[in-house]
Amino acid sequence: MSITAVGVSSVSDRTVPRSAAVGLDFLWLELTNRCNLKCVHCYTDSTPQTGYRDLLTAEDYLSVMNQAYALGCRKMQFIGGEPQLNRDFHRLLVASKTIGFEFVEVFTNLTRLDDETVHFARSAGIGFATSVYSDRPEVHQAITRNRSSHARTINNLKRLIDSDIVTRAAVIQIDQTSAEIQTTKRFLTDLGVWHIRDSRVRAFGRGEDVLSQRSQMSELCGHCWSGRICVAPDGAVYPCVMARQWPVGNVLETPLDRIVQSNALKEVRTTIHDTVWMPKLAGGRTPDGHAAEAQPDEGEEPSYPDEGEPTPAECPQTCIPLTVTPTCPQSCNPTPVTCDPIEPTPEDEPDHKQPTPEE
């Protein structure tokens, strides 16, 4: 589907934010469209049978990582589908650190986790993220449509915590009550998970059926206008994992640097900035709303939202997970910035340090 076909107009008469024009700060790398679960809200429509879309080889993925690193990207997340179903998962995980990526995270359902992965993640400072839908197995498993998923996910979550691996969890609200969400968050805190956020389901993929509405750009959080891309298993490139209706190229056809600097990416980033980010800001809503992915600042204790605080947060569970500044507590930007949607100048940058996964 072309950019024009989905309603992204020319940027010739619009002011393009600097970071929307070019740049790559964060890379989502989808290692497979297959998943051993069949979650009712999955934005990629993944099932155990959707591997027919897996076209990239291990060498292709290595090439993409090297190209991204050459463009200055130092932060990435492996995702899927279920990324651990890729037979080259461990090889690619090791390569991410060998290449030099400073922040590496695996977003996984945690129903599988081998000792080799745990040992390497601990030694290399690799983080993990997962979704837990309820403290009650029957509720969680009704969403994943897998009768053993809750026990396996929780057991592996405990293994990561016991191994001192930085791990975060998102609680996605589908039909659970707010009270149930808070109970699940307390359950996760009691397990030892420090970084917990909640979010709502988005109208993408099977989420369209859950919400009985069509996908539209306004369902995006708004942050993907700046510095990030997703590379899917068929080579398609999107401005974020949720933005599959707005492809900007394919790494099997075009080098990554040309895609990152292309008018196609510039146009869709600018449209997201103008039609998603700015209206939310003008309406008095923080356009980031990435509570599901943001980690607490260094030393911050897990907390529960007050009754009047907006919850669930407005962000997919897979957005950038790095620590945020106190001035923008729900942001998922990879570097400390204020909530102002215009890219800050160097003198405006906060002077406090962003913790690394090891911290």
Secondary structure, DSSP 8 states (H G I E B T S, - for coil): --TGGGT---STTS---HHHHS--SEEEEE--S--S---TT-TT---TTGGGG----HHHHHHHHHHHHHTT--EEEEESS-GGGSTTHHHHHHHHHHHT-SEEEEE---S---HHHHHHHHHHT-EEEEE---SSHHHHHHHHT-TTHHHHHHHHHHHHHHTT--EEEEEEESS--HHHHHHHHHHHHHHT--EEEEEE--SSTTHHHHHTS---GGGS-SGGGSSEEEE-TTSEEESSTT-TTS--EETTTS-HHHHHTSHHHHHHHHHHIIIIIHHHHHTTS-S---TTT----TT-------TTS--SBSS-TTS------TTSTT---SS---S-SS---GGGS--S----TT-
